[in-house]
Amino acid sequence: MSSPWIAIGFAVFMWWFCTGIVLLLDNLPRTTFRWSLFISSALGVAALVGLAHTADQTGLLAVYCAFTCALLVWGWHELSFLTGWITGPRRTAIAADVKGWPRFKAAVEAILWHELAIIAVGAVIVAITWNQPNQVGTITFVLLWVMRVSAKLNLFYGVRNLSLEFLPPHLAYMGSFFRKRNMNALLPWSVLGGSAWAAWMIMAALDPTASPATVVGMTLVASLLVMAVVEHVLLVFPLPSTALWRWAMRKPPVAPAPTDVQNKAPFIPAR
């Protein structure tokens, strides 16, 4: 378990598998959502307990556990959003001719409760791991949030690959907040910033004086960050973003909300 290659493989598998499970549950009949949310909520609470339990531990198993617990908590947030349980006060599409601040305000209203829930749970994670040696879970959760906010902003300003396939029918109105463009000014900075952050973590993992737990922890988080950067890059390429999760995507792609595609804004659900 101390091998960086095992850590990379574990991070990639967990990213792929957890994303697929969330998509699979969201594509089941809506009558199943209650049970899906109940089970995921129980797992989320257990994951918070796991983060608190491993916060003062520096062994390899504790590092893997903290990383996994952070992903489970994040998965609860994603499922609660995709099922429509926690989204925002606005649940209607926006007109194509709305631009500027009104458009941004409406987009924020569409996901406001979801974002506030992430911040609240993130504060809990920071509190229960405060001043403890094992910060892998906290860093993982913060990383997921930062990169997801970055993706949402990039989608707001406009990208080529909107990934509308990830929108379930009950969230089709979110498509009106997407905007299709070849590129926006924020995306290069998002990729550069994420890459620099990943490079710093990789350098920390390669430090010959680093403990095995530090090497594994930095490798796990850096692997997740690299995949997040790749997801940003793929926003400008017209590639099928659901190819890796065909086994979980049982429904046909959802058509965009009835509005001019050139005026769509972001806020795609995290995956």
C-alpha positions as CSV (number, residue, x, y, z in Angstrom):
1,M,0.0,0.0,0.0
2,S,3.0,2.3,0.3
3,S,3.7,2.3,-3.4
4,P,2.7,5.5,-5.2
5,W,1.5,3.4,-8.2
6,I,-1.0,1.7,-5.9
7,A,-2.2,5.1,-4.6
8,I,-2.6,6.4,-8.2
9,G,-4.6,3.3,-9.2
10,F,-6.7,3.6,-6.1
11,A,-7.5,7.3,-6.7
12,V,-8.4,6.7,-10.4
13,F,-10.6,3.8,-9.6
14,M,-12.4,5.6,-6.8
15,W,-13.0,8.6,-9.0
16,W,-14.4,6.5,-11.8
17,F,-16.4,4.1,-9.6
18,C,-17.9,6.7,-7.3
19,T,-18.9,8.9,-10.2
20,G,-20.5,5.9,-11.9
21,I,-22.5,4.9,-8.8
22,V,-23.9,8.4,-8.4
23,L,-24.9,8.5,-12.1
24,L,-26.4,5.0,-11.9
25,L,-28.5,5.9,-8.8
26,D,-29.6,9.1,-10.4
27,N,-30.7,7.3,-13.6
28,L,-33.0,4.9,-11.6
29,P,-36.7,5.7,-11.3
30,R,-37.4,8.6,-9.1
31,T,-39.3,6.4,-6.7
32,T,-35.9,5.0,-5.7
33,F,-34.4,8.4,-4.8
34,R,-35.7,8.3,-1.2
35,W,-33.8,5.1,-0.5
36,S,-30.7,6.2,-2.4
37,L,-30.6,9.4,-0.4
38,F,-31.2,7.6,2.9
39,I,-28.3,5.2,2.2
40,S,-26.0,7.8,0.9
41,S,-26.8,10.1,3.9
42,A,-26.0,7.2,6.3
43,L,-22.7,6.6,4.5
44,G,-22.0,10.4,4.6
45,V,-22.4,10.5,8.4
46,A,-20.3,7.4,8.8
47,A,-17.6,9.0,6.6
48,L,-17.6,12.1,8.8
49,V,-17.1,9.8,11.8
50,G,-14.3,8.1,9.9
51,L,-12.6,11.5,9.2
52,A,-12.8,12.4,12.9
53,H,-11.4,8.9,13.9
54,T,-8.5,9.0,11.5
55,A,-7.6,12.7,11.9
56,D,-4.9,11.9,14.6
57,Q,-3.6,8.9,12.8
58,T,-0.6,8.9,10.4
59,G,-0.6,5.3,9.2
60,L,-1.1,4.3,5.6
61,L,-4.5,2.8,6.3
62,A,-5.7,6.0,7.9
63,V,-4.6,8.0,4.9
64,Y,-6.5,5.7,2.5
65,C,-9.5,5.8,4.9
66,A,-9.5,9.6,5.1
67,F,-9.3,9.9,1.3
68,T,-12.2,7.5,0.8
69,C,-14.3,9.1,3.5
70,A,-13.9,12.5,1.8
71,L,-15.1,11.0,-1.5
72,L,-18.1,9.5,0.2
73,V,-19.1,12.8,1.7
74,W,-18.7,14.5,-1.7
75,G,-20.7,11.7,-3.3
76,W,-23.6,12.5,-1.0
77,H,-23.5,16.1,-2.1
78,E,-23.5,15.1,-5.8
79,L,-26.4,12.7,-5.4
80,S,-28.4,15.2,-3.4
81,F,-28.0,17.7,-6.2
82,L,-28.6,15.3,-9.1
83,T,-31.7,13.9,-7.6
84,G,-33.0,17.5,-7.2
85,W,-33.2,17.2,-3.4
86,I,-30.7,20.1,-2.7
87,T,-30.4,22.6,-5.5
88,G,-31.5,26.2,-5.1
89,P,-34.5,28.4,-4.8
90,R,-34.8,28.8,-8.6
91,R,-36.1,25.8,-10.4
92,T,-37.0,27.3,-13.8
93,A,-35.0,28.0,-16.9
94,I,-33.8,31.5,-17.8
95,A,-34.6,33.4,-21.0
96,A,-32.0,33.4,-23.6
97,D,-31.8,37.2,-23.8
98,V,-30.9,37.6,-20.1
99,K,-27.2,38.6,-19.7
100,G,-24.7,40.1,-17.3
101,W,-25.5,40.3,-13.6
102,P,-29.1,39.1,-13.8
103,R,-28.0,36.0,-15.6
104,F,-25.2,35.3,-13.0
105,K,-27.6,36.0,-10.1
106,A,-30.2,33.5,-11.6
107,A,-27.5,30.9,-12.1
108,V,-26.4,31.2,-8.5
109,E,-30.0,30.9,-7.3
110,A,-30.3,27.7,-9.2
111,I,-27.6,26.0,-7.1
112,L,-27.5,28.1,-4.0
113,W,-28.6,25.6,-1.4
114,H,-26.2,23.0,-2.9
115,E,-23.2,25.3,-2.6
116,L,-24.2,26.4,1.0
117,A,-24.5,22.7,2.0
118,I,-21.0,22.0,0.6
119,I,-19.6,25.0,2.6
120,A,-21.3,23.9,5.8
121,V,-20.1,20.3,5.6
122,G,-16.7,21.5,4.6
123,A,-16.6,23.7,7.7
124,V,-17.5,20.6,9.8
125,I,-14.7,18.6,8.2
126,V,-12.2,21.4,8.9
127,A,-13.4,21.5,12.5
128,I,-13.1,17.8,13.2
129,T,-9.7,17.6,11.7
130,W,-8.3,20.9,13.0
131,N,-4.7,20.8,14.0
132,Q,-4.5,17.1,13.4
133,P,-1.7,15.4,11.5
134,N,-3.9,13.6,8.9
135,Q,-5.3,16.3,6.7
136,V,-5.8,14.1,3.6
137,G,-9.5,14.0,3.9
138,T,-9.8,17.8,4.4
139,I,-7.5,18.6,1.5
140,T,-9.4,16.1,-0.7
141,F,-12.8,17.7,0.0
142,V,-11.5,21.3,-0.4
143,L,-9.8,20.3,-3.7
144,L,-13.1,18.8,-5.0
145,W,-15.0,21.9,-4.1
146,V,-12.4,24.4,-5.6
147,M,-12.1,22.5,-8.9
148,R,-15.9,22.1,-9.1
149,V,-16.5,25.8,-8.6
150,S,-13.8,26.5,-11.2
151,A,-15.7,24.1,-13.6
152,K,-19.0,25.9,-12.9
153,L,-17.5,29.3,-13.6
154,N,-15.9,28.1,-16.8
155,L,-19.2,26.6,-18.0
156,F,-20.9,29.9,-17.1
157,Y,-18.5,31.9,-19.3
158,G,-18.8,29.3,-22.0
159,V,-17.0,26.1,-23.3
160,R,-17.4,23.8,-26.2
161,N,-18.2,20.6,-24.4
162,L,-21.3,21.3,-22.2
163,S,-21.7,17.6,-21.1
164,L,-25.5,17.9,-21.1
165,E,-25.7,14.2,-20.9
166,F,-25.2,14.4,-17.2
167,L,-28.4,16.4,-16.6
168,P,-31.3,14.3,-15.6
169,P,-34.8,15.2,-16.9
170,H,-35.8,16.9,-13.6
171,L,-32.8,19.2,-13.9
172,A,-33.2,20.0,-17.6
173,Y,-33.8,23.6,-16.7
174,M,-30.2,23.8,-15.6
175,G,-29.3,23.7,-19.3
176,S,-30.5,27.2,-19.8
177,F,-27.6,28.4,-17.6
178,F,-25.0,26.8,-19.9
179,R,-23.2,28.8,-22.6
180,K,-21.5,27.2,-25.6
181,R,-18.3,28.9,-26.8
182,N,-15.0,27.6,-28.0
183,M,-13.1,29.1,-25.1
184,N,-13.3,31.6,-22.3
185,A,-10.6,33.7,-20.6
186,L,-10.8,31.9,-17.3
187,L,-10.2,28.4,-18.5
188,P,-6.4,28.7,-19.2
189,W,-5.9,30.1,-15.7
190,S,-7.9,27.3,-14.2
191,V,-5.8,24.7,-16.0
192,L,-2.6,26.6,-15.0
193,G,-3.6,26.9,-11.4
194,G,-4.7,23.3,-11.1
195,S,-1.5,22.1,-12.8
196,A,0.7,24.2,-10.5
197,W,-1.2,22.9,-7.4
198,A,-0.7,19.3,-8.7
199,A,3.0,19.9,-9.4
200,W,3.5,21.1,-5.8
201,M,1.8,18.0,-4.4
202,I,3.9,15.8,-6.7
203,M,7.1,17.5,-5.5
204,A,6.0,16.9,-1.9
205,A,5.4,13.2,-2.7
206,L,8.8,13.0,-4.3
207,D,10.6,14.5,-1.3
208,P,13.1,11.9,-0.1
209,T,12.5,12.9,3.5
210,A,8.8,12.5,3.3
211,S,7.2,9.7,5.3
212,P,5.4,6.8,3.5
213,A,2.0,8.2,4.7
214,T,2.9,11.7,3.3
215,V,3.9,10.2,0.0
216,V,0.7,8.2,-0.3
217,G,-1.5,11.1,0.8
218,M,0.0,13.6,-1.6
219,T,-0.1,11.0,-4.4
220,L,-3.8,10.3,-3.8
221,V,-4.8,14.0,-3.8
222,A,-2.5,14.9,-6.7
223,S,-4.0,12.1,-8.8
224,L,-7.5,13.4,-8.1
225,L,-6.3,16.9,-9.0
226,V,-4.7,15.8,-12.2
227,M,-8.0,14.2,-13.3
228,A,-9.8,17.4,-12.4
229,V,-7.4,19.4,-14.6
230,V,-8.0,16.9,-17.4
231,E,-11.7,17.4,-17.0
232,H,-11.2,21.1,-17.5
233,V,-9.2,20.6,-20.6
234,L,-11.9,18.3,-22.0
235,L,-14.3,21.2,-21.7
236,V,-13.0,22.6,-24.9
237,F,-12.9,19.4,-26.9
238,P,-16.1,17.9,-28.4
239,L,-15.5,14.5,-26.9
240,P,-18.2,12.2,-25.4
241,S,-17.7,12.9,-21.7
242,T,-19.8,10.0,-20.6
243,A,-17.8,7.3,-22.4
244,L,-16.2,6.1,-19.2
245,W,-19.6,5.6,-17.5
246,R,-21.8,4.1,-20.2
247,W,-22.6,1.3,-17.7
248,A,-24.2,3.9,-15.5
249,M,-25.9,6.1,-18.1
250,R,-29.1,4.1,-18.7
251,K,-31.2,6.9,-20.1
252,P,-30.7,8.8,-23.4
253,P,-29.0,12.2,-23.2
254,V,-31.3,15.0,-22.0
255,A,-32.0,17.6,-24.6
256,P,-31.0,21.2,-23.7
257,A,-33.6,23.4,-22.3
258,P,-35.5,25.4,-24.9
259,T,-33.2,28.3,-25.3
260,D,-30.6,29.6,-27.8
261,V,-27.5,27.4,-27.2
262,Q,-25.2,30.4,-27.8
263,N,-26.6,32.0,-24.6
264,K,-26.4,29.1,-22.3
265,A,-24.6,29.3,-19.0
266,P,-22.9,26.8,-16.8
267,F,-23.5,25.1,-13.5
268,I,-23.2,21.5,-14.7
269,P,-23.5,19.0,-11.8
270,A,-20.2,17.8,-10.5
271,R,-19.2,14.3,-11.4
